[in-house]
Amino acid sequence: MTFKGINFDILAGISAPFIAYYGIRISKISRNFIVCWNILSLALLLNIVLIAFLSAPSPLQKIAFHQPNIAILYFPFSWLPTFIVPVILFGHLVSIRQLLKQKPSTPPQS
């Protein structure tokens, strides 16, 4: 779970401001693309949560035996599983719901 590791979820965080600006603010990106981006971001979030869970020192630890994920047990890293991840999960789910609930915009009639 480092920048050299398999935490590709950082790509979702880096691309989020661009998706928000070009997709929401100036409408250059389609709604379907934004929905797909949100679903992909949720998959990346699930991936890193599973890695963190399976590498934490517990009876369920399956990976990273030589260096378990003990950082999440200490402040300020304890904010990640207790606050940050649920907020990100909620944000993606709300965004997907809002995008799917919206009616497609129709072009103006001349």
Secondary structure as a PSIPRED ss2 file (coil, helix, strand):
# PSIPRED VFORMAT (PSIPRED V4.0)

   1 M C   1.000  0.000  0.000
   2 T C   1.000  0.000  0.000
   3 F C   1.000  0.000  0.000
   4 K C   1.000  0.000  0.000
   5 G C   1.000  0.000  0.000
   6 I C   1.000  0.000  0.000
   7 N C   1.000  0.000  0.000
   8 F C   1.000  0.000  0.000
   9 D H   0.000  1.000  0.000
  10 I H   0.000  1.000  0.000
  11 L H   0.000  1.000  0.000
  12 A H   0.000  1.000  0.000
  13 G H   0.000  1.000  0.000
  14 I H   0.000  1.000  0.000
  15 S H   0.000  1.000  0.000
  16 A H   0.000  1.000  0.000
  17 P H   0.000  1.000  0.000
  18 F H   0.000  1.000  0.000
  19 I H   0.000  1.000  0.000
  20 A H   0.000  1.000  0.000
  21 Y H   0.000  1.000  0.000
  22 Y H   0.000  1.000  0.000
  23 G H   0.000  1.000  0.000
  24 I H   0.000  1.000  0.000
  25 R H   0.000  1.000  0.000
  26 I C   1.000  0.000  0.000
  27 S C   1.000  0.000  0.000
  28 K C   1.000  0.000  0.000
  29 I C   1.000  0.000  0.000
  30 S C   1.000  0.000  0.000
  31 R H   0.000  1.000  0.000
  32 N H   0.000  1.000  0.000
  33 F H   0.000  1.000  0.000
  34 I H   0.000  1.000  0.000
  35 V H   0.000  1.000  0.000
  36 C H   0.000  1.000  0.000
  37 W H   0.000  1.000  0.000
  38 N H   0.000  1.000  0.000
  39 I H   0.000  1.000  0.000
  40 L H   0.000  1.000  0.000
  41 S H   0.000  1.000  0.000
  42 L H   0.000  1.000  0.000
  43 A H   0.000  1.000  0.000
  44 L H   0.000  1.000  0.000
  45 L H   0.000  1.000  0.000
  46 L H   0.000  1.000  0.000
  47 N H   0.000  1.000  0.000
  48 I H   0.000  1.000  0.000
  49 V H   0.000  1.000  0.000
  50 L H   0.000  1.000  0.000
  51 I H   0.000  1.000  0.000
  52 A H   0.000  1.000  0.000
  53 F H   0.000  1.000  0.000
  54 L H   0.000  1.000  0.000
  55 S H   0.000  1.000  0.000
  56 A C   1.000  0.000  0.000
  57 P C   1.000  0.000  0.000
  58 S C   1.000  0.000  0.000
  59 P C   1.000  0.000  0.000
  60 L C   1.000  0.000  0.000
  61 Q C   1.000  0.000  0.000
  62 K C   1.000  0.000  0.000
  63 I C   1.000  0.000  0.000
  64 A C   1.000  0.000  0.000
  65 F C   1.000  0.000  0.000
  66 H C   1.000  0.000  0.000
  67 Q C   1.000  0.000  0.000
  68 P C   1.000  0.000  0.000
  69 N C   1.000  0.000  0.000
  70 I C   1.000  0.000  0.000
  71 A H   0.000  1.000  0.000
  72 I H   0.000  1.000  0.000
  73 L H   0.000  1.000  0.000
  74 Y C   1.000  0.000  0.000
  75 F C   1.000  0.000  0.000
  76 P C   1.000  0.000  0.000
  77 F C   1.000  0.000  0.000
  78 S C   1.000  0.000  0.000
  79 W H   0.000  1.000  0.000
  80 L H   0.000  1.000  0.000
  81 P H   0.000  1.000  0.000
  82 T H   0.000  1.000  0.000
  83 F H   0.000  1.000  0.000
  84 I H   0.000  1.000  0.000
  85 V H   0.000  1.000  0.000
  86 P H   0.000  1.000  0.000
  87 V H   0.000  1.000  0.000
  88 I H   0.000  1.000  0.000
  89 L H   0.000  1.000  0.000
  90 F H   0.000  1.000  0.000
  91 G H   0.000  1.000  0.000
  92 H H   0.000  1.000  0.000
  93 L H   0.000  1.000  0.000
  94 V H   0.000  1.000  0.000
  95 S H   0.000  1.000  0.000
  96 I H   0.000  1.000  0.000
  97 R H   0.000  1.000  0.000
  98 Q H   0.000  1.000  0.000
  99 L H   0.000  1.000  0.000
 100 L H   0.000  1.000  0.000
 101 K H   0.000  1.000  0.000
 102 Q C   1.000  0.000  0.000
 103 K C   1.000  0.000  0.000
 104 P C   1.000  0.000  0.000
 105 S C   1.000  0.000  0.000
 106 T C   1.000  0.000  0.000
 107 P C   1.000  0.000  0.000
 108 P C   1.000  0.000  0.000
 109 Q C   1.000  0.000  0.000
 110 S C   1.000  0.000  0.000
